Amino acid sequence: MFAKEGLQGVVAARTGLSRIDGERGVLAYRGYSIHDLAAHASFEEVVHLLWYGELPNPAQLVETRHSLASQRALPERVADLVTRAARDGAPMDLLRTAVSAMAIGDPDLHESTREANLRKGFRIAAQMPTVIALQDRTRQGLPPVRPNPELGHAADFLRMMTGRPPEELAVRCLDVAMILQMDHGLNASTFAARVAAGTLADLHAALTAAIATLKGPLHGGANHDVMVMLRTIDDPARAADHVRAALAQKRKIPGFGHRVYRTLDPRAIHLKELSARLAQASGQEKWYRISTVIEATCKEVKNLNANVDFYAASTYSMLGFEMDLFTPIFAASRAPGWIAHVIEQHTDNRLIRPNEEYIGPPDREWVPMERRT
Ligand code: COA
């Protein structure tokens, strides 16, 4: 039987991680609504929830925080690689290469038990923000900022980027944005991770495949393209005409539409709120205001809803990130979800290998070189 194009509607894995109801706009991690997690949880709590199945008690949270915070510093060879390529490498390419390079010398590389995957998972998830910050500072000619294990994941990420103690609002906004992006069913990058893990390839290999897959503009790359659009429009008064013209020419508007949601993406509600709070606090309202006009016009003209990437762009921009860092931040946010999926896959593995329908020429006879025209 031939599945619909793009495997739409095909159930290709079982998961206990996230539940999505695309008709009703529901997303829950291990049974907890994304709305509750966005309101109350920290990045570390949600990592614990995904990896161990339950919300942590206070002692478990201390341990999970410590396991992440104490492993933020990069192995020397990875730091060296990032530093050398910082000016020439695009951040998403360098992050993918750095995660792949983290495999070299990892003491658990060839073991894929749950315990070994968790040990590797802590190291990878802890170090991805360090890679992003190190590259960004190095390419600006700034000295690297060493991790501070006293700080939480989001706070230290911001401090390693700027070299300054981050503001409370910025920390909370990044924390929530990272939670919102942590897991999302069998999205394309997670599927790629599971396909790699399904061959019994190791965690680093699976994450490298996932980062490669997230890069595309139909997936994680969309947040970058949203920022390009906001900059092109540059003035709220021009936003509606820009969108109408693009839709009339059948162009896709980045940050809109979704394979699964038929209504508003529940993550977009919170990202819009974060964007509004940052706009108000900073007094720079331009990106937020342009975004609201684009959102209203897409809804009016084509009944299109914003997805997770749309308000992530203005949020990240107001947090001070360059736009080529948006997709790497998405990768650092999604990493705990990918790791949880690889653990699920390795725990109950079967090679993922669908069939294909052949549509090429029928069988034919070999043609010797002298008879070919
Ligand atoms: N802008 C304009 N029209 C869009 C659109 C968008 N962003 N997203 C979907 N549509 C329209 C398509 O043109 C198509 O309309 P048609 O039936 O009149 O031809 C219809 O909606 C279905 O879109 P399709 O691309 O077939 O859906 P899909 O499930 O294959 O794709 C996405 C889903 C996410 C890839 C698609 O919505 C998209 O390309 N969005 C922009 C990129 C993006 O934001 N990606 C991040 C996703 S979280």
Boltz pocket constraint, residues with backbone or C-beta under 6 A from the ligand:
constraints:
  - pocket:
      binder: B
      contacts: [[A, 6], [A, 217], [A, 218], [A, 219], [A, 220], [A, 222], [A, 250], [A, 251], [A, 252], [A, 253], [A, 254], [A, 255], [A, 256], [A, 257], [A, 258], [A, 259], [A, 260], [A, 302], [A, 304], [A, 307], [A, 308], [A, 309]]
      max_distance: 6.0
